[in-house]
Amino acid sequence: MTIKPKKVIFADKKQESAYLELDKGDQLRKAIDKSIKNIKSNAFYGEPISKRLIPKDYLRKYKVNNLWWISLTKEARLVYSITTPNKVEILAIIVDVFDNHKDYERKFRY
């Protein structure tokens, strides 16, 4: 069964601004756009991240209890969460975009 979220949003304005500042022809922008389209088609499109690996700052700042990741490019990753804010609608929230794998590994302590 495919579950489609009502919306895909960014968790904070800083992430959204960084995304919007990317040129529409930029490889990272195209990969993010494609990922957003895929998430809109299936909320569980990404790969789940183990709950024990969710960074404490994400728990505090975004109050997430699940995370999913998508490989954008060879190096870049997108991390998102799925929530039901009003128990009726499903919302996908982009928590972070890493433009290199080293920062992603550091954040998740791989």
Long-range contacts (C-beta under 8 A, 24 or more apart in sequence): 2-41, 2-42, 3-42, 3-43, 3-44, 3-90, 4-40, 4-41, 4-42, 4-43, 4-90, 5-39, 5-40, 5-43, 5-82, 5-89, 5-90, 5-91, 5-92, 6-89, 6-90, 6-91, 7-89, 7-91, 7-92, 8-36, 8-39, 8-40, 8-80, 8-91, 8-92, 8-93, 8-94, 9-91, 9-92, 9-93, 9-94, 10-93, 10-94, 11-61, 11-62, 11-81, 11-93, 11-94, 11-95, 11-96, 15-94, 15-95, 15-96, 15-97, 18-97, 19-97, 27-73, 28-72, 28-73, 28-76, 28-97, 28-99, 31-72, 31-73, 31-76, 31-78, 32-72, 32-78, 32-97, 35-70, 35-72, 35-78, 36-94, 38-70, 39-70, 39-80, 39-92, 40-92, 43-82, 43-90, 43-92, 44-68, 44-82, 45-70, 46-70, 46-78, 46-80, 49-79, 49-108, 53-108, 53-109, 55-107, 55-108, 58-95, 58-96, 62-93, 62-95, 64-93, 64-95, 67-95, 69-104, 72-97, 74-101, 75-99, 75-100, 75-101, 76-100, 76-101, 77-101, 77-104, 79-104
